[in-house]
């Protein structure tokens, strides 16, 4: 039998990604209100839904435990933890701090090529909004932020930001970027500050851009039934 180290790299990568897939699936179920706080999670249905064995399910749930989404109760298993409105606000505050610093660093290193790419993304965003293509708006919004984060050339900080971002499913970020009018104007202001190489202003704009998003996500989660008042 081949050792793990002898397996093709592609196979090893796929195996490592299975727990992440489980974590993403369960996180989505929790945030959508389909798995509710206090509920004990059965690993078999989760494994069946994703098409994996029990082992990556347990590993994925352990990841969610480290993130605070579930707790491990001795002799009973994994239980969905409480997730509050303040938790959402805290997540976006943390994102705002990290993304604001990355944007400030990007302003100092902004090249004409970066500014041109960001301007092109904004133009495409407006066209997609006019066409009612919310999926494209969401994807372009992600590209806008990714360009800025890469331009900061701060890999460790960007990884920390990614660790915070994954606490909320992608659907919420897509919905935020598709919240067209506010997002479009904020992106234009951010681009203007980057063009002026105004690190202080772009930091404040990016922080506000993300912190202001918390209430929109809270409204989405309320609509999804995450907090059904007893």
Sine and cosine of phi, psi and omega as CSV:
sin_phi,cos_phi,sin_psi,cos_psi,sin_omega,cos_omega
0.00,0.00,0.72,-0.70,-0.02,-1.00
-0.96,0.28,0.62,-0.79,0.10,-1.00
-0.96,0.29,0.32,-0.95,0.01,-1.00
-0.84,0.54,-0.63,0.77,-0.04,-1.00
-0.92,0.39,-0.33,0.94,-0.02,-1.00
-1.00,0.02,-0.18,0.98,-0.03,-1.00
-0.95,0.30,0.46,-0.89,0.06,-1.00
-0.84,0.55,0.56,-0.83,-0.04,-1.00
-0.84,0.54,-0.60,0.80,-0.03,-1.00
-0.89,0.46,-0.65,0.76,0.01,-1.00
-0.91,0.40,-0.64,0.76,0.01,-1.00
-0.91,0.42,-0.65,0.76,0.00,-1.00
-0.89,0.45,-0.68,0.73,-0.01,-1.00
-0.88,0.47,-0.68,0.73,0.00,-1.00
-0.91,0.42,-0.64,0.77,0.00,-1.00
-0.92,0.40,-0.45,0.89,-0.07,-1.00
-0.99,0.15,-0.31,0.95,-0.05,-1.00
-0.86,0.51,-0.75,0.66,0.05,-1.00
-0.87,0.50,-0.57,0.82,0.04,-1.00
-0.91,0.41,-0.61,0.79,0.04,-1.00
-0.91,0.42,-0.67,0.74,0.04,-1.00
-0.88,0.47,-0.75,0.66,-0.02,-1.00
-0.86,0.52,-0.68,0.73,0.01,-1.00
-0.89,0.45,-0.67,0.74,0.00,-1.00
-0.89,0.45,-0.75,0.66,-0.04,-1.00
-0.93,0.37,-0.63,0.78,0.04,-1.00
-0.85,0.53,-0.68,0.74,0.02,-1.00
-0.89,0.45,-0.66,0.75,0.01,-1.00
-0.90,0.44,-0.64,0.77,0.01,-1.00
-0.92,0.39,-0.73,0.68,-0.07,-1.00
-0.95,0.32,-0.36,0.93,0.03,-1.00
-1.00,0.05,-0.13,0.99,-0.01,-1.00
1.00,0.05,0.03,1.00,0.00,-1.00
-0.98,0.22,-0.45,0.89,0.17,-0.99
-0.91,-0.42,0.87,-0.49,-0.22,-0.98
-0.97,-0.24,0.45,-0.89,0.04,-1.00
-0.80,0.61,0.72,-0.70,-0.02,-1.00
1.00,-0.06,-0.28,0.96,-0.03,-1.00
-0.97,0.25,0.69,-0.72,0.09,-1.00
-1.00,0.07,0.68,-0.73,-0.09,-1.00
-0.99,-0.11,0.76,-0.64,0.09,-1.00
-1.00,-0.09,0.78,-0.63,-0.10,-0.99
-0.96,0.30,-0.53,0.85,-0.06,-1.00
-0.88,0.47,-0.75,0.67,0.03,-1.00
-0.89,0.46,-0.56,0.83,0.03,-1.00
-0.91,0.41,-0.70,0.71,0.02,-1.00
-0.87,0.48,-0.65,0.76,-0.02,-1.00
-0.92,0.38,-0.65,0.76,-0.04,-1.00
-0.90,0.43,-0.58,0.81,-0.06,-1.00
-1.00,-0.06,-0.41,0.91,-0.03,-1.00
1.00,0.08,0.65,0.76,0.01,-1.00
-0.76,-0.65,0.09,-1.00,0.05,-1.00
-1.00,0.08,0.03,-1.00,-0.04,-1.00
-0.93,0.37,-0.56,0.83,-0.09,-1.00
-0.84,0.54,-0.79,0.61,0.03,-1.00
-0.91,0.42,-0.44,0.90,0.07,-1.00
-0.90,0.43,-0.73,0.69,0.02,-1.00
-0.89,0.46,-0.67,0.74,0.01,-1.00
-0.90,0.44,-0.65,0.76,0.03,-1.00
-0.91,0.42,-0.64,0.77,0.02,-1.00
-0.93,0.36,-0.54,0.84,0.08,-1.00
-0.91,0.41,-0.58,0.81,0.09,-1.00
-0.89,0.47,-0.70,0.71,0.01,-1.00
-0.92,0.40,-0.50,0.87,0.09,-1.00
-0.90,0.45,-0.68,0.73,0.00,-1.00
-0.92,0.39,-0.41,0.91,0.02,-1.00
-1.00,0.03,-0.17,0.99,0.02,-1.00
1.00,-0.01,0.13,0.99,0.00,-1.00
-0.99,0.16,-0.50,0.86,0.04,-1.00
-0.73,-0.69,0.33,-0.94,0.12,-0.99
-0.86,-0.51,0.40,-0.92,0.02,-1.00
-0.95,-0.32,0.92,-0.38,-0.02,-1.00
-0.99,-0.11,0.85,-0.53,-0.03,-1.00
-0.79,0.61,0.75,-0.66,0.07,-1.00
0.92,0.40,0.09,1.00,0.02,-1.00
-0.83,-0.56,-0.47,0.88,0.06,-1.00
0.94,-0.35,-0.33,-0.94,-0.08,-1.00
-1.00,0.04,0.70,-0.72,-0.03,-1.00
-0.81,-0.58,0.67,-0.75,0.02,-1.00
-0.92,0.40,0.79,-0.61,-0.01,-1.00
-0.99,0.11,0.31,-0.95,0.07,-1.00
-0.93,0.37,0.62,-0.79,0.04,-1.00
-0.74,-0.68,0.90,-0.43,-0.17,-0.99
-0.97,-0.24,0.18,-0.98,0.09,-1.00
-0.88,0.47,-0.59,0.81,0.03,-1.00
-0.91,0.42,-0.55,0.83,0.07,-1.00
-0.85,0.52,-0.67,0.74,0.02,-1.00
-0.89,0.46,-0.72,0.69,0.01,-1.00
-0.88,0.47,-0.63,0.78,0.01,-1.00
-0.90,0.43,-0.65,0.76,0.01,-1.00
-0.88,0.47,-0.69,0.72,-0.03,-1.00
-0.96,0.28,-0.51,0.86,0.10,-0.99
-0.89,0.46,-0.71,0.70,0.01,-1.00
-0.89,0.45,-0.66,0.75,0.05,-1.00
-0.88,0.47,-0.66,0.75,-0.01,-1.00
-0.88,0.47,-0.66,0.76,0.01,-1.00
-0.90,0.44,-0.73,0.68,-0.04,-1.00
-0.94,0.33,-0.72,0.69,-0.01,-1.00
-0.92,0.40,-0.55,0.84,0.04,-1.00
-0.90,0.43,-0.66,0.75,0.04,-1.00
-0.92,0.40,-0.67,0.75,0.03,-1.00
-0.89,0.46,-0.67,0.74,0.01,-1.00
-0.90,0.43,-0.63,0.78,0.01,-1.00
-0.90,0.44,-0.64,0.77,0.04,-1.00
-0.93,0.36,-0.61,0.79,0.01,-1.00
-0.90,0.44,-0.56,0.83,0.00,-1.00
-0.88,0.47,-0.59,0.81,-0.02,-1.00
-0.95,0.30,-0.43,0.90,-0.07,-1.00
-0.93,-0.37,0.19,0.98,-0.09,-1.00
-0.89,0.45,0.80,-0.60,0.04,-1.00
-0.98,-0.21,0.34,-0.94,0.08,-1.00
-0.84,0.55,-0.57,0.82,-0.01,-1.00
-0.91,0.42,-0.67,0.74,0.03,-1.00
-0.89,0.46,-0.74,0.68,-0.02,-1.00
-0.88,0.47,-0.59,0.80,0.04,-1.00
-0.92,0.40,-0.67,0.74,0.02,-1.00
-0.90,0.44,-0.68,0.74,-0.01,-1.00
-0.91,0.41,-0.64,0.77,0.04,-1.00
-0.89,0.45,-0.64,0.77,0.02,-1.00
-0.91,0.41,-0.65,0.76,0.04,-1.00
-0.88,0.47,-0.68,0.73,0.01,-1.00
-0.90,0.45,-0.63,0.78,0.04,-1.00
-0.90,0.44,-0.70,0.72,0.03,-1.00
-0.91,0.42,-0.58,0.82,0.03,-1.00
-0.89,0.46,-0.69,0.72,0.01,-1.00
-0.90,0.43,-0.62,0.79,0.03,-1.00
-0.92,0.40,-0.67,0.74,0.01,-1.00
-0.91,0.41,-0.63,0.78,0.03,-1.00
-0.90,0.44,-0.67,0.74,0.01,-1.00
-0.89,0.45,-0.52,0.85,0.01,-1.00
-1.00,0.07,-0.08,1.00,-0.01,-1.00
0.96,0.27,0.36,0.93,-0.03,-1.00
-1.00,-0.01,0.99,0.10,-0.07,-1.00
-0.92,0.39,-0.52,0.85,0.03,-1.00
-0.89,0.45,-0.71,0.71,0.03,-1.00
-0.90,0.43,-0.63,0.78,0.03,-1.00
-0.87,0.50,-0.70,0.72,0.02,-1.00
-0.89,0.45,-0.70,0.72,0.00,-1.00
-0.90,0.43,-0.66,0.75,0.00,-1.00
-0.93,0.37,-0.58,0.82,0.07,-1.00
-0.89,0.46,-0.66,0.76,0.06,-1.00
-0.88,0.47,-0.67,0.74,0.00,-1.00
-0.90,0.44,-0.62,0.78,0.01,-1.00
-0.86,0.51,-0.76,0.65,-0.02,-1.00
-0.94,0.35,-0.59,0.81,-0.01,-1.00
-0.90,0.43,-0.66,0.75,0.02,-1.00
-0.86,0.51,-0.68,0.73,-0.01,-1.00
-0.92,0.39,-0.70,0.72,-0.01,-1.00
-0.89,0.45,-0.64,0.77,0.02,-1.00
-0.92,0.38,-0.61,0.79,-0.03,-1.00
-0.91,0.41,-0.41,0.91,0.01,-1.00
-0.93,0.38,-0.37,0.93,0.02,-1.00
0.80,0.59,0.72,0.69,-0.01,-1.00
-0.74,-0.67,0.98,0.20,-0.16,-0.99
-0.85,0.53,-0.70,0.71,-0.05,-1.00
-0.90,0.45,-0.68,0.74,0.00,-1.00
-0.92,0.40,-0.64,0.77,0.03,-1.00
-0.90,0.43,-0.59,0.81,0.04,-1.00
-0.92,0.39,-0.62,0.79,0.06,-1.00
-0.89,0.46,-0.67,0.75,0.04,-1.00
-0.88,0.47,-0.69,0.72,0.01,-1.00
-0.87,0.49,-0.58,0.81,0.02,-1.00
-0.91,0.42,-0.54,0.84,0.05,-1.00
-0.98,0.22,-0.67,0.74,-0.05,-1.00
-0.86,0.52,-0.61,0.79,-0.09,-1.00
-0.94,0.35,-0.13,0.99,0.04,-1.00
-0.93,0.36,-0.31,0.95,0.08,-1.00
-0.88,-0.48,0.68,-0.73,-0.01,-1.00
-0.87,0.49,0.42,-0.91,-0.04,-1.00
-0.85,0.52,-0.49,0.87,-0.06,-1.00
-0.86,0.51,-0.53,0.85,-0.03,-1.00
-0.96,0.27,-0.62,0.79,0.04,-1.00
-0.93,0.38,-0.62,0.78,0.05,-1.00
-0.89,0.46,-0.64,0.77,0.01,-1.00
-0.91,0.42,-0.62,0.78,0.02,-1.00
-0.89,0.45,-0.74,0.67,-0.02,-1.00
-0.92,0.40,-0.46,0.89,0.02,-1.00
-0.99,0.15,-0.10,1.00,0.08,-1.00
-0.97,0.23,0.96,0.27,-0.47,-0.89
-0.85,0.53,-0.82,0.57,-0.20,-0.98
-0.86,0.51,-0.77,0.64,-0.02,-1.00
-0.90,0.43,-0.70,0.72,-0.03,-1.00
-0.89,0.45,-0.68,0.73,-0.03,-1.00
-0.87,0.49,-0.73,0.69,-0.02,-1.00
-0.91,0.42,-0.65,0.76,0.01,-1.00
-0.91,0.42,-0.64,0.77,0.01,-1.00
-0.91,0.41,-0.61,0.79,0.04,-1.00
-0.90,0.43,-0.68,0.73,0.03,-1.00
-0.89,0.46,-0.65,0.76,0.02,-1.00
-0.90,0.44,-0.69,0.73,0.02,-1.00
-0.90,0.44,-0.64,0.77,0.03,-1.00
-0.88,0.47,-0.66,0.75,0.00,-1.00
-0.93,0.37,-0.60,0.80,0.06,-1.00
-0.90,0.43,-0.67,0.75,0.00,-1.00
-0.88,0.47,-0.61,0.79,0.01,-1.00
-0.99,0.15,-0.03,1.00,-0.07,-1.00
0.81,0.59,0.62,0.78,-0.01,-1.00
-1.00,-0.08,1.00,0.01,-0.08,-1.00
-0.88,0.48,-0.67,0.74,-0.04,-1.00
-0.90,0.43,-0.69,0.72,-0.04,-1.00
-0.93,0.36,-0.68,0.73,-0.04,-1.00
-0.92,0.38,-0.53,0.85,0.08,-1.00
-0.88,0.48,-0.74,0.67,-0.02,-1.00
-0.90,0.43,-0.65,0.76,0.01,-1.00
-0.90,0.44,-0.69,0.73,-0.02,-1.00
-0.92,0.38,-0.66,0.75,0.04,-1.00
-0.86,0.51,-0.74,0.67,-0.01,-1.00
-0.90,0.44,-0.64,0.77,-0.01,-1.00
-0.83,0.56,-0.66,0.76,-0.04,-1.00
-1.00,0.06,-0.68,0.73,-0.01,-1.00
-0.88,0.48,-0.63,0.77,0.01,-1.00
-0.91,0.42,-0.31,0.95,-0.03,-1.00
-0.97,0.23,-0.32,0.95,-0.10,-0.99
-0.85,0.52,-0.71,0.70,-0.05,-1.00
-0.90,0.44,-0.57,0.82,0.03,-1.00
-0.91,0.41,-0.67,0.74,0.02,-1.00
-0.92,0.38,-0.64,0.77,0.05,-1.00
-0.85,0.52,-0.66,0.75,0.04,-1.00
-0.89,0.46,-0.65,0.76,0.03,-1.00
-0.89,0.45,-0.67,0.74,-0.01,-1.00
-0.93,0.37,-0.57,0.82,0.07,-1.00
-0.91,0.42,-0.66,0.75,0.04,-1.00
-0.90,0.44,-0.55,0.84,0.02,-1.00
-0.97,0.24,-0.14,0.99,0.06,-1.00
1.00,0.07,0.37,0.93,-0.03,-1.00
-0.91,0.40,-0.61,0.79,0.00,-1.00
-0.90,-0.44,1.00,0.09,0.07,-1.00
-1.00,-0.01,0.91,-0.42,-0.06,-1.00
-0.93,0.37,0.69,-0.73,0.01,-1.00
-0.98,0.22,0.00,0.00,0.00,0.00
